[in-house]
Structures are given as structure tokens and as C-alpha cells.
Amino acid sequence: MGIITEDDHSRVRLLVLDGDPHSDYINANYIDGYHRPRHYIATQGPMQETVKDFWRMIWQENSASIVMVTNLVEVGRVKCVRYWPDDMEVYGDIKVTLIETEPLAEYIIRTFTVQKKGYHEIRELRLFHFTSWPDHGVPCYATGLLGFVRQVKFLNPPEAGPIVVHCSAGAGRTGCFIAIDTMLDMAENEGVVDIFNCVRELRAQRVNLVQTEEQYVFVHDAILEACLCGNTAIPVCEFRSLYYNISRLDPQTNSSQIKDEFQTLNIVTPRVRPEDCSIGLLPRNHDKNRSMDVLPLDRCLPFLISVDGESSNYINAALMDSHKQPAAFVVTQHPLPNTVADFWRLVFDYNCSSVVMLNELDAAQPSCPLVGTVCQ
């Protein structure tokens, strides 16, 4: 964890304990939001020796939301200690009790109650933990993080104190979250965005917020996607009527909203480069692909584990998330005659209990074994 010093004019000062003048310190800063002074607190990920101070700050500031944009361990290095309980734990004089855990494909929402010793008041707090930020660089696309930002915005009570945001050092990823959230508010209220001045003002309150050029570009990508696509989430009770409306053809333009949405989808979908599919493009794997135009991305490949003679660990397949579970599906081509064994290795290696086939079976090239036969 790099050391990020806090700017004194914006730093969070804890209430002094037992007359100790040094007990007011925590590595954290107030950060202004869109027309909301001190809407956030940017801080480092808690360390073993700062967990109690972290929870002191949560109670003191009446925060109802914690945003965590790091995993506990990345590339073998501890980025943040686990500062929340599986059940109930007391940190200093703050009792924290886990009420609910809601795991989703790209983030987890944990709900707690928080109570200070000697107080009758019990507060509710949510920890929004974004788990899909890669160990290096930035996410490949912003869709998941945009949904995460909107969920925090929707669930954070309007009367609550600052949203506490941290990664490891409380700089790069923390700044990305705050910049995206702030610019979404600005876009909604003014119809314009000013990412440059937003980041400049963030850095005036805590150093190195949005730390790298790659992160700065990612913030732009996220805001571009948000502006082009908008919020496409539809309440289930409204879906039928909304679907009818967006499917209607406009006689003047000879188009429909759903057609326009699909064209926008094609615009915002990242372009696949040859280097993104380098494994499928290897000469030794050419005969395992039905089409060289439909190749799996290297980062989504399910590598085969079980040994099968001279066969490689490659199969034309990709791991896909569901709404709640990462890598919930394996999407693959219909097996070729020379990849039938690889297909069943895939089923075995990834403990697949269901195979969904969406094409007609070619009787001349069966991929499903007859009763009692073995694929070789």
C-alpha cells in the first residue's frame, strides 16, 4: 500500500480520546460532490492498527454507506484487512452486526447494524464492495461499475453523512468512483460534464485522486457510456408497457427506439483486437475453431485441466457472468469432430450439470455419445 498523505484543510479529524491530542488522526479527507460539500470521505483501506479508528469515523460522521473498490488480497499482496464481521464484532466501542449479504456478479452488498457503547441508537449501514476491478489496470468496460455507482446512489439515504470511499491507498480507484458519481450528477442536472476540472478539484482535497492516465481515460469511457446509453434498468412492473412503446415504428424516421438502442449497443461495445484473442489465433488451435471470426477473448477462456494425451488446454469457449454469479455460464461452439473429447473435458473440468443446445444436431457428426460409449 502506497502512503497517501492527507491535505490538512480537508482532513477528517476524529474526536479526541481520553485527552490524547494525537488520537484525532485518520488518513482520510472530506471530498465535495456535485453541489454537496463533504459528500464523500476518501480514505485508505483499513490496516490492522486502524480498524478501530475507521469505525470511530463511520459513527462520528453518521455515514450509511461504505464503498470498497479493492479486494483484500491482489497479486499476493494484502491491500486491505477485513474490517467487518461474519456475524458480530466489537471494534473499540463500536458494535457491528452483519444482517444480510447480497452477492452479485461484480459486487457484494453487505448490510450491518452499528451501535456505539453507551448509546441506545442503532444505525443501518451498507458496505458496497466492488470485486471486479482487475489486479492491474482498469476494468475492460465500465458497465459493471456504472451499475455499482447507481446502486450506491439509489440506496444511500439522503439524510446520511458522507459516503466513505476507499481502495487500498485511497487514491486512484477511490478517485475514479467519486469522479464518475459526481459527473453523473452534473450530467443529469446541467446536461454537460467537466471531467478535467472535476479531477482537478478532487486532487485539491486529497492527493492523487484518479492516479494514472489509464484511470483518467477510464473515467471518460464510463461517462461516455453513461451519456450514450443512459440508465437502461426497467422495473419489472413497467416492462410490458415500455417494451410496447420502444418497439413502435416511428413513421417519420422508419425506426424505433429499440432499433436505436441496438445501434447504440454496437457503438459502445469494445472492439476486439487480434491481441485480445491471441490464444485462439495460435496456429496449433486453428483447427479447433469453427470460424476464425468467432474467437474467445483470452481473459474469458476456460482452460482445460484434465489430461487427454497430446491434446492442448484450449477450447473455443468463454466464461460468462450471470446477474448474481461470476463465471456462471460457459458459452461455446457446437463441437467439431476433432473437439468432441475437448467438449466433454470442459464439462468435466468445470463440473457442468446442464448443457443447453440451441441448434439442430447433425446426425453425421454426433457430439452426444451413445449409451455406454466413451469419447476419445
N, C-alpha and C positions, 0 to 999 in steps of 0.2 A: 504494500500500500504506500503510494507516494504521500509526502507530507504537504498538505494544502493549508496554508496559513489563512486565518480569517481576517477580513478588514474590520478594524476596530469600531468604525462608525456604525456598522450594521450587525456586529456580532451579538449573538444571544447571550444574555447574562442570566445565569441561574441565581435563584435566591440563596444567599449565604447560609451555610450550615454551621451552627454552633459557634458563631463569631469568627469562623475561619475566612479571612479575606480572599483566599485563593480558591475557595470552593464554588465560586461563581462561574468558573471557566468550563466551556464545552466548545469543541471545534464545530461551530455552526453559525450561520448567518441568516438574518431575515432577508427575503428577496421579494421585491414588489411584483405583483401581477398586473394584468390589464386593468387600470384604474382601481386597483386594490392594493393599497400599501400593506406590506408584510403578509402577503397572501401565502407565501411559502417559507419554509425553513430549509435551507440546503446544508447538509451535514455529511460527515464521513460515516461509513459503516461502523457500527459499534465494535469496539475491541473488548476483550475480556475485562479490562480495567475501567471501561467507560460505560458498560451496560446500565449500571445504576443511574449514572448521570443522564443517560439517554432517556430513561423512563421518568426521571425527575422533570426533564424538559417537556416530555409529552404531557404530563399532568399540569405543569405550570402554565403551558401555552394553550391548554384546552384543545389540543389537536384531536381530530376524529379520524384522520387518515394518515397512514404512513405509506409512502411509495418507495419500494425497494427495486432498484434496477441493476442488480448484480446477483450472482449465485454465491453461495457460501464458499465454494472452492472452484477455482478456474485454473486450468493448466497446472494442477498440483499445488497451487498456492492458495492459502486462506485469504479471502477477500473481505470477509465479514464474519463475525461469530454469530451463532444462533442466539438471538436475544429474546425469543418468545418461547412459551412453554407448549408442551404437548397436551397438558391438562391445566394445571395451576402452578404458579410460581410467584414468589415474592422477591422483588428486586429493590433492595433498600427498604423503603417504607411504601412501595407501590405493589399492590397485589394484582397480577394479571391472570385472567382465566380465559382459556380458549372455549368458545361457544360453538363455532362452526368452521369447517374448511370446505371451500368450493374449488376443486381443481379444474382448470380449463387447459386447452392445448398449449397456450402460450403464457399463461399466468395463473396464479393462485390467489384467491381472496380468502383471507382468514379473518374471522370476526371474534373480538375479545370484549370482555368487560374489564374495566380498570377502576381500582379503588385505592385511595390513599389511607394509610393508617390514621385512625382518629377521625375520619370523615364518614358520614353516612352516605354521601353521594356516590352513585355507581354510574360510570360513563361507558358508552359503547365506542369501540374503536375498530377500524378495519385496516388490515395490512394487505396492501396490493403488491404482490410480488411478481414482477415480470421475469420469467425464467428463460426466455428465448433470445436474449442478447448473446451473440456468439462470444467465445473467448477472445477472439481477435477481431478488430474492425467494428463494423456496424451490421445491423440486420440487412439481409438481402433485399427486403421490401418493407415498406412502412405500414402495411395494412394492419398487422397484428398490434403494433404499438399505438396506432391511431385508435383502434378499438379499446385498448387499455386506457389511454388518456381519457376517452369519452366516458368509460365506465367509472373512473375516479371522479370525474366532473359530475356525473349523474348521482353517485352515491354519497359524495361528501356533503354533509349538512351545511346549509347556507350560514347558520349562526355559529359554526365551529371556528376554532382557532386556525392557525396556519397549517397547511398541508406539509408534512415533513417528508422531504425527498432525499434519498441517499443512494449512492452506488458504493464504491469502495473508498476512494479518496473524497468523494463528494464534489466532483468537478465535471468531467466530460459527459458521462451519461446523465448525471443529475441535471446538467445544463440543457441537454437535449430535451429531456422531458419538460422542463419548465418553459423553454423557448417554444416548443410545439404547442403546449397548452395555452400559453399567452397569445401566440399568433392565431390560434383558432378563435379565441375570444375577440381579437382585433378584427379578424376577417368577418366574423358574424356581425359585429357592431358597426364597422366602418366600411366594409367592402374592400379594404386594402390591407396589405401586410408590409411590415418593415423589419425584416429579419436582421439586417445589419445593425440597426440601432437597438433592436431588442437585445441582441447578444452583447453589444457594447455596454448597455445599461446593466445587464446581468453581471458582467465582469467588473463593473464598478462597485458591486456589492459583495462579490466573492470571486477570487482569482480563478482563472482557467475554466470557468463555466463554458461548456462547449469547447473542448480542449484541443481538438485536431481539425485539420481541414476536412478529413473524411467525415467527421461528425457534423461539421458545418454544412457540407453538401447534403448529408442525410436529412438534416432539418429542412432544407429546401425541398428535397424529394417528398418528404412527408407532407409539407404544407401544399405542394403542388397537387399531390394525390387527393388531399382533403378538399381543395378548391375545385378540382375537376369532378370528383365523384360525389362530394357531399356525404351526408350521413345516410347510408342506404338501409339501415336497420328498420324493419317494419313490424309493428305489433301484430301478433297473430290474428287478433280480432278484426284488424283492418286490412288484412292481406287480400281477401277476396275482392273487395270493392276497389282497392288500389290496383290490383293486378288488372282488373277490367279497364280501369281508366288509362293505365300506361300502355295497354295493348291496342287502344283505339287508334285507328289511322287518321291522321290529320289530312283532309282532302287538299289543303293548300300546299303542304310540303310533301305529300305522299309518303310520310314517315310516321313513326310512332315513338313514344318515349322509351319503350323497351328496346327498340332498334337503336335509338341514340345511345342508350346505356351500354349496349353491347359494343358499339363503336368506341365509346369511351374506355371500356374494359380493354379493348385491343390496344388503345393508345398507352394506357398506364401499365400494361403487362410488360415486365422487363424483357428485353431482347436477349435471346440465348446466343452466346458466343461459342465458337468451337472449343475454346479452352474450358468452358463450363461442362463440356461433355467429353473430356479427354479420354476417359477410360473406355467408353463405348466406341470411340473412334480409333482405338488401338487396332492395328491390322489383325491381330490374333482374335479379336472379338467381332470382326465384321460379319462372319457367317452366323453369329448369334442374334443378329438384328434383322427383323422383318423389313424394316425400312431405315435407311440412314438419315431420313428426315425426322424420325421419331426416336430420339435417344434420351436416356435418363440423365439428369444432372448428376455430376459426381457427388455433390453434397447430399443427395437424396438416395443414393444407391444402397440397397440391402446386400451386403457381401455374403456370399455363400460360405458356410463354415464346414459342413460335413464333407469328408474326403470322398472323391469319386475318381480314382485312377489319375489320369493326366489332365482331367478337366480343371478349368480355372475357377476362380471365385466370382466371376462376372455373370450376371443375368440382366437382360433388358427389363428392368423393373425399378420402381421408385416408391419410397415410403411416403405416405400422405397422412396429415393430421385430420382428425375429426374435430368437432367443435370442442369436445372436452378432453380428448386424449391425443398426445403426440404420437406419431407413427402408428395410427390405428388401422391404416389400410396399407396393403401392398398392391400397387397398380402395375400390371404387366401385360405384355403382348400374349396373344394365343401362342402356345408353344410350337416351335418348328420341330421337324422330325429329329434334328440333332440337339434340341434343347429340352426334350421331354423329361429326361433324367434330372436336368438342372431345375426344371419347374418343381418336381417333387422334392428335390433337395431344399428348395426355397420353402415349400410348405412345411417340411420337417424342421428346418433350422429356425423358423420364426413361429413355430407352434400354431400354425393357422388351423382353425377349426371349421372354417367355411371357405368355399371357393364360389364366387359369383361369376358366371359365364354369360356374356351379353352378345354372343354371336352364334351362328349355326355351326354345328360340329361337322367337320369334313370327315366323312367316313373313311376316306382313303388315308387320312393322316390322324389316327386317333391319339389323343393325349391322355384319355382316361383308360386305365388298364382294365382288361377283362378280369373277372373274378379269378383270383388265385395266381395272377401273373405278376412278374416283378419287372419294374423299369430298370434298364441297364444303360 
